[in-house]
Amino acid sequence: NEIGCLLKSARETSGVSLEEASADFPLRPAILHHIDAGNMGCFKDIFELKAYIRESSKSIGRAPV
């Protein structure tokens, strides 16, 4: 949940919407929404989630923790 909050805060501070972030990378807005909301149970496994977090963080120029 904490990572989702950090990414959401950084994305909003940067002025990047979910749609803009998803357009930069092959991520659907729904995936980004689940990450922002901390809905980690929506992903198949931890490796899939890590990949999505990595791509999401690239869209706002922030390296994952």
GUTOR-960939 format. One record per residue (C-alpha): y negated, z negated, x; residue in one letter. Coordinates in steps of 0.05 Angstrom, whole numbers, plus 5000, padded with zeros to 4 digits. Each point is the difference from the previous one (the first is absolute). Example, Ala and Ser with C-alpha at 12.3 -4.5 7.8 and 13.67 -1.06 7.14 Angstrom:
SETOR_5090_4844_5246_a
SETOR_4931_5013_5027_s
***
This chain:
SETOR_5000_5000_5000_n
SETOR_4952_4983_5056_e
SETOR_5007_5068_5033_i
SETOR_4986_5034_4933_g
SETOR_4937_4959_4990_c
SETOR_4976_5015_5071_l
SETOR_5012_5075_4992_l
SETOR_4967_5001_4931_k
SETOR_4940_4962_5026_s
SETOR_4992_5045_5061_a
SETOR_5009_5063_4957_r
SETOR_4948_4977_4949_e
SETOR_4952_4979_5056_t
SETOR_5007_5069_5030_s
SETOR_4985_5030_4932_g
SETOR_5068_5036_4996_v
SETOR_5031_5005_4931_s
SETOR_5075_5000_4987_l
SETOR_4995_5074_4984_e
SETOR_4963_5016_5064_e
SETOR_5050_4961_5042_a
SETOR_5059_5034_4966_s
SETOR_4969_5068_5012_a
SETOR_4996_4987_5075_d
SETOR_5074_4984_5005_f
SETOR_5061_5017_4959_p
SETOR_4996_4936_4960_l
SETOR_4994_4997_4924_r
SETOR_4944_4956_4973_p
SETOR_5054_4958_4965_a
SETOR_5031_4982_5068_i
SETOR_4933_4978_5027_l
SETOR_4988_4960_4937_h
SETOR_5067_4963_5009_h
SETOR_4982_4984_5072_i
SETOR_4930_4976_4980_d
SETOR_5029_4956_4946_a
SETOR_5055_4972_5044_g
SETOR_5056_5029_4958_n
SETOR_5048_5003_5058_m
SETOR_5061_4999_4955_g
SETOR_4984_5071_4978_c
SETOR_5023_5030_5065_f
SETOR_5072_5018_5019_k
SETOR_5000_4962_5066_d
SETOR_4955_4968_5052_i
SETOR_5000_5063_5043_f
SETOR_4973_5043_4944_e
SETOR_4947_4947_4986_l
SETOR_4980_4997_5074_k
SETOR_4992_5075_5002_a
SETOR_4955_4999_4938_y
SETOR_4958_4943_5029_i
SETOR_4992_5038_5065_r
SETOR_4977_5063_4964_e
SETOR_4955_4960_4954_s
SETOR_4967_4965_5059_s
SETOR_4988_5067_5035_k
SETOR_4961_5024_4939_s
SETOR_4948_4946_5011_i
SETOR_5003_4999_5075_g
SETOR_5032_4932_5006_r
SETOR_5062_4988_5041_a
SETOR_5055_4960_4964_p
SETOR_5009_4927_5020_v
***
